[in-house]
């Protein structure tokens, strides 16, 4: 396992064996937006002992192996289907549930816990931003990536945004923004710790918030560290639209 500190990024490690995500989350290691760091660099950023993290990784039982366990080997069509049906669907179902819980907590507990108002405001912002984000992915970026994967004539499909790297940069920036808001929520909730006077709704709401953050980490990891690099590689393997348009103009 020690050679992985130099040989792989944390995103690559999670891509090959998703069980490592739980280990990284345990130590506060960012494997989604920060997934392109080496494990050693990620440990330094999280202020954790690399040897301790290594022991935790080594304690994982042997993986089942095969393409089913290694998402880096999945074709982009399968990745997109999984992201949409698993993570996009979850976001759309979880947002209104958590928002209702937070609204109730603000009504009942905000006098003694004024931070609840800030938590609710931050989560509402995350929700609005993510719903727009999902629409852009599902109606613009993902269809283009599917077309790239289906290209058989060596030409990239026409796009309104030039290279696929342009919308990818936007999506990655929005991922960072959502991650920053959820880190703020984690801080305001003291790591989703329910106060001594917290009711059942308090406990359930904080559990749902923690689950939402974990799911977003996995969601962003699959896009930033697996799908998007595959899309860039696909596009670089074909002739860019502006290049073949110039060729057609020259030969016309």
Secondary structure, DSSP 8 states (H G I E B T S, - for coil): -TTHHHH-BHHHHHHH-TTHHHHHHHTT---STTTTSBHHHHHHHHT--HHHHHHHHHTS-----STTT-GGGS-HHHHHHHIIIIIIHHHHHHHHHHHHHHHHHHHHHTTT-THHHHHHHHHHHHHHHHHHHHHHIIIIIHHHHHHHHH--SSB----TTSSHHHHHHHHHHHHHHHHHHHHHHHHHTTTT---TT--HHHHHHHHHHHHHHHHHHHHHHIIIIIIHHHHHHHHHTSB-HHHHHHHHHHH-
